[in-house]
Amino acid sequence: MAKKKGYLSCLDSVKPVRDAIDVINGKWKLPIIISVTTGNERFTDIQESIPGITPKVLAKELKDLEQHKLIKRVVIDDYPVKILYRPEPYATTLTPIIEALKDWGLTHRKKIFEKE
């Protein structure tokens, strides 16, 4: 059997990585995921925990994260109606990735900003 060329095996790794990055890509997705997974459920609480995000952008990003099954929109029929955003169990699979990115970022920041 012929051995795959190097670039083909590279594509086997790049495609799923690209898919993952597409889901969490952008200025606001990771902060929203982190906010919701740390306990902010109400729209205003999420917005206040992320400096600079507008209500329009937050609403759009929450819908997108809901489509990717990372966030669940819960409507509580009460007066007034309450809308909460909760992390889906699937969102917890991002926790080790976020922690790894955080650790790498801290290390990288030290490397870049340390005096030579």
Buried (B, 14 or more C-beta within 10 A) or exposed (E): EEEEEEEEEEEEEEEEEEEEEEBBEBEBBBBBBBBBBEEBBEBEBBBEBBEEBEEEBBEEBBEBBBEBEBBBEEEEEEEEEEEBBBBBEEBEEBEEEBEEEEEEEEEEEEEEEEEE
